[in-house]
């Protein structure tokens, strides 16, 4: 099922047509979820920075499923909870529409999209193409000082895995991939991959609680970094390609656990 004017998404709300029920449920969800998204006062600045802050806050809430797939979004509520005007919220939602994380449907509203198999496949294709090209160059160019920083990241990943700190692990995972792209001399590869990566990120986040998943991720990261440190571009590409495809192997499990989060096949 796709989100379109002809075929609106399952919204995840109660199957009740009475407007008072929907209003009460919207208010309750906003209080419980959006309050956690408020931008700290010190970060509420004007101009482009405000747009970026709002975009990042809403994107994170969608990727982490705090704003669940199918949920209807209100510009007014988002602006209130984030402590900004409607303008940066509207701009953020347009950016998120371009990333297929929200759908803006005339006469119906703005919705968090359901997770799409096609969007996952597109993201995996783009990410492999960009990051695997970058890792080959990284293996040829990596300097000892940069590798020391990456090794420190791996140590921190192991600590997060041992403590079951999924949020810390996720941040370190993203930082590692960004650093590896930067080693290639083409850090833009990470920025471009990230723009296409929204639906894949959603599946990856839902995979983090799976037993053994974090440990396996750490081991695969170590294999990639070892190949880069050895200056072996072929092995680095092979290890990274295997690693990037790992999340795809979790899709069936995640779909079974969260069937309402996915488009119908």
Secondary structure as a PSIPRED ss2 file (coil, helix, strand):
# PSIPRED VFORMAT (PSIPRED V4.0)

   1 X C   1.000  0.000  0.000
   2 X C   1.000  0.000  0.000
   3 X C   1.000  0.000  0.000
   4 X E   0.000  0.000  1.000
   5 X C   1.000  0.000  0.000
   6 X C   1.000  0.000  0.000
   7 X E   0.000  0.000  1.000
   8 X C   1.000  0.000  0.000
   9 X C   1.000  0.000  0.000
  10 X C   1.000  0.000  0.000
  11 X C   1.000  0.000  0.000
  12 X C   1.000  0.000  0.000
  13 X C   1.000  0.000  0.000
  14 X C   1.000  0.000  0.000
  15 X C   1.000  0.000  0.000
  16 X C   1.000  0.000  0.000
  17 X C   1.000  0.000  0.000
  18 X C   1.000  0.000  0.000
  19 X H   0.000  1.000  0.000
  20 X H   0.000  1.000  0.000
  21 X H   0.000  1.000  0.000
  22 X H   0.000  1.000  0.000
  23 X H   0.000  1.000  0.000
  24 X H   0.000  1.000  0.000
  25 X H   0.000  1.000  0.000
  26 X H   0.000  1.000  0.000
  27 X H   0.000  1.000  0.000
  28 X H   0.000  1.000  0.000
  29 X H   0.000  1.000  0.000
  30 X H   0.000  1.000  0.000
  31 X H   0.000  1.000  0.000
  32 X H   0.000  1.000  0.000
  33 X H   0.000  1.000  0.000
  34 X H   0.000  1.000  0.000
  35 X H   0.000  1.000  0.000
  36 X H   0.000  1.000  0.000
  37 X H   0.000  1.000  0.000
  38 X C   1.000  0.000  0.000
  39 X C   1.000  0.000  0.000
  40 X C   1.000  0.000  0.000
  41 X H   0.000  1.000  0.000
  42 X H   0.000  1.000  0.000
  43 X H   0.000  1.000  0.000
  44 X C   1.000  0.000  0.000
  45 X C   1.000  0.000  0.000
  46 X C   1.000  0.000  0.000
  47 X H   0.000  1.000  0.000
  48 X H   0.000  1.000  0.000
  49 X H   0.000  1.000  0.000
  50 X H   0.000  1.000  0.000
  51 X H   0.000  1.000  0.000
  52 X H   0.000  1.000  0.000
  53 X H   0.000  1.000  0.000
  54 X H   0.000  1.000  0.000
  55 X H   0.000  1.000  0.000
  56 X H   0.000  1.000  0.000
  57 X H   0.000  1.000  0.000
  58 X H   0.000  1.000  0.000
  59 X H   0.000  1.000  0.000
  60 X H   0.000  1.000  0.000
  61 X H   0.000  1.000  0.000
  62 X H   0.000  1.000  0.000
  63 X H   0.000  1.000  0.000
  64 X C   1.000  0.000  0.000
  65 X C   1.000  0.000  0.000
  66 X C   1.000  0.000  0.000
  67 X C   1.000  0.000  0.000
  68 X C   1.000  0.000  0.000
  69 X C   1.000  0.000  0.000
  70 X C   1.000  0.000  0.000
  71 X C   1.000  0.000  0.000
  72 X E   0.000  0.000  1.000
  73 X E   0.000  0.000  1.000
  74 X C   1.000  0.000  0.000
  75 X H   0.000  1.000  0.000
  76 X H   0.000  1.000  0.000
  77 X H   0.000  1.000  0.000
  78 X H   0.000  1.000  0.000
  79 X H   0.000  1.000  0.000
  80 X H   0.000  1.000  0.000
  81 X H   0.000  1.000  0.000
  82 X H   0.000  1.000  0.000
  83 X C   1.000  0.000  0.000
  84 X C   1.000  0.000  0.000
  85 X C   1.000  0.000  0.000
  86 X H   0.000  1.000  0.000
  87 X H   0.000  1.000  0.000
  88 X H   0.000  1.000  0.000
  89 X H   0.000  1.000  0.000
  90 X H   0.000  1.000  0.000
  91 X H   0.000  1.000  0.000
  92 X H   0.000  1.000  0.000
  93 X H   0.000  1.000  0.000
  94 X H   0.000  1.000  0.000
  95 X H   0.000  1.000  0.000
  96 X H   0.000  1.000  0.000
  97 X H   0.000  1.000  0.000
  98 X H   0.000  1.000  0.000
  99 X C   1.000  0.000  0.000
 100 X C   1.000  0.000  0.000
 101 X C   1.000  0.000  0.000
 102 X E   0.000  0.000  1.000
 103 X E   0.000  0.000  1.000
 104 X E   0.000  0.000  1.000
 105 X E   0.000  0.000  1.000
 106 X C   1.000  0.000  0.000
 107 X C   1.000  0.000  0.000
 108 X C   1.000  0.000  0.000
 109 X E   0.000  0.000  1.000
 110 X E   0.000  0.000  1.000
 111 X E   0.000  0.000  1.000
 112 X E   0.000  0.000  1.000
 113 X C   1.000  0.000  0.000
 114 X C   1.000  0.000  0.000
 115 X E   0.000  0.000  1.000
 116 X C   1.000  0.000  0.000
 117 X H   0.000  1.000  0.000
 118 X H   0.000  1.000  0.000
 119 X H   0.000  1.000  0.000
 120 X H   0.000  1.000  0.000
 121 X H   0.000  1.000  0.000
 122 X H   0.000  1.000  0.000
 123 X H   0.000  1.000  0.000
 124 X H   0.000  1.000  0.000
 125 X H   0.000  1.000  0.000
 126 X H   0.000  1.000  0.000
 127 X H   0.000  1.000  0.000
 128 X H   0.000  1.000  0.000
 129 X H   0.000  1.000  0.000
 130 X H   0.000  1.000  0.000
 131 X H   0.000  1.000  0.000
 132 X H   0.000  1.000  0.000
 133 X H   0.000  1.000  0.000
 134 X H   0.000  1.000  0.000
 135 X H   0.000  1.000  0.000
 136 X H   0.000  1.000  0.000
 137 X H   0.000  1.000  0.000
 138 X H   0.000  1.000  0.000
 139 X H   0.000  1.000  0.000
 140 X H   0.000  1.000  0.000
 141 X H   0.000  1.000  0.000
 142 X C   1.000  0.000  0.000
 143 X C   1.000  0.000  0.000
 144 X H   0.000  1.000  0.000
 145 X H   0.000  1.000  0.000
 146 X H   0.000  1.000  0.000
 147 X H   0.000  1.000  0.000
 148 X H   0.000  1.000  0.000
 149 X H   0.000  1.000  0.000
 150 X H   0.000  1.000  0.000
 151 X H   0.000  1.000  0.000
 152 X H   0.000  1.000  0.000
 153 X H   0.000  1.000  0.000
 154 X H   0.000  1.000  0.000
 155 X H   0.000  1.000  0.000
 156 X H   0.000  1.000  0.000
 157 X H   0.000  1.000  0.000
 158 X H   0.000  1.000  0.000
 159 X H   0.000  1.000  0.000
 160 X H   0.000  1.000  0.000
 161 X H   0.000  1.000  0.000
 162 X H   0.000  1.000  0.000
 163 X H   0.000  1.000  0.000
 164 X C   1.000  0.000  0.000
 165 X C   1.000  0.000  0.000
 166 X H   0.000  1.000  0.000
 167 X H   0.000  1.000  0.000
 168 X H   0.000  1.000  0.000
 169 X H   0.000  1.000  0.000
 170 X H   0.000  1.000  0.000
 171 X H   0.000  1.000  0.000
 172 X H   0.000  1.000  0.000
 173 X H   0.000  1.000  0.000
 174 X H   0.000  1.000  0.000
 175 X H   0.000  1.000  0.000
 176 X H   0.000  1.000  0.000
 177 X H   0.000  1.000  0.000
 178 X H   0.000  1.000  0.000
 179 X H   0.000  1.000  0.000
 180 X H   0.000  1.000  0.000
 181 X H   0.000  1.000  0.000
 182 X H   0.000  1.000  0.000
 183 X H   0.000  1.000  0.000
 184 X C   1.000  0.000  0.000
 185 X C   1.000  0.000  0.000
 186 X C   1.000  0.000  0.000
 187 X C   1.000  0.000  0.000
 188 X H   0.000  1.000  0.000
 189 X H   0.000  1.000  0.000
 190 X H   0.000  1.000  0.000
 191 X H   0.000  1.000  0.000
 192 X H   0.000  1.000  0.000
 193 X H   0.000  1.000  0.000
 194 X H   0.000  1.000  0.000
 195 X H   0.000  1.000  0.000
 196 X H   0.000  1.000  0.000
 197 X C   1.000  0.000  0.000
 198 X H   0.000  1.000  0.000
 199 X H   0.000  1.000  0.000
 200 X H   0.000  1.000  0.000
 201 X H   0.000  1.000  0.000
 202 X H   0.000  1.000  0.000
 203 X H   0.000  1.000  0.000
 204 X H   0.000  1.000  0.000
 205 X H   0.000  1.000  0.000
 206 X H   0.000  1.000  0.000
 207 X H   0.000  1.000  0.000
 208 X C   1.000  0.000  0.000
 209 X C   1.000  0.000  0.000
 210 X C   1.000  0.000  0.000
 211 X C   1.000  0.000  0.000
 212 X C   1.000  0.000  0.000
 213 X H   0.000  1.000  0.000
 214 X H   0.000  1.000  0.000
 215 X H   0.000  1.000  0.000
 216 X H   0.000  1.000  0.000
 217 X H   0.000  1.000  0.000
 218 X H   0.000  1.000  0.000
 219 X H   0.000  1.000  0.000
 220 X H   0.000  1.000  0.000
 221 X H   0.000  1.000  0.000
 222 X H   0.000  1.000  0.000
 223 X H   0.000  1.000  0.000
 224 X H   0.000  1.000  0.000
 225 X H   0.000  1.000  0.000
 226 X H   0.000  1.000  0.000
 227 X H   0.000  1.000  0.000
 228 X H   0.000  1.000  0.000
 229 X H   0.000  1.000  0.000
 230 X C   1.000  0.000  0.000
 231 X C   1.000  0.000  0.000
 232 X C   1.000  0.000  0.000
 233 X H   0.000  1.000  0.000
 234 X H   0.000  1.000  0.000
 235 X H   0.000  1.000  0.000
 236 X H   0.000  1.000  0.000
 237 X H   0.000  1.000  0.000
 238 X H   0.000  1.000  0.000
 239 X H   0.000  1.000  0.000
 240 X H   0.000  1.000  0.000
 241 X H   0.000  1.000  0.000
 242 X H   0.000  1.000  0.000
 243 X H   0.000  1.000  0.000
 244 X H   0.000  1.000  0.000
 245 X H   0.000  1.000  0.000
 246 X H   0.000  1.000  0.000
 247 X H   0.000  1.000  0.000
 248 X H   0.000  1.000  0.000
 249 X H   0.000  1.000  0.000
 250 X H   0.000  1.000  0.000
 251 X H   0.000  1.000  0.000
 252 X H   0.000  1.000  0.000
 253 X H   0.000  1.000  0.000
 254 X H   0.000  1.000  0.000
 255 X H   0.000  1.000  0.000
 256 X H   0.000  1.000  0.000
 257 X H   0.000  1.000  0.000
 258 X C   1.000  0.000  0.000
 259 X H   0.000  1.000  0.000
 260 X H   0.000  1.000  0.000
 261 X H   0.000  1.000  0.000
 262 X E   0.000  0.000  1.000
 263 X C   1.000  0.000  0.000
 264 X C   1.000  0.000  0.000
 265 X C   1.000  0.000  0.000
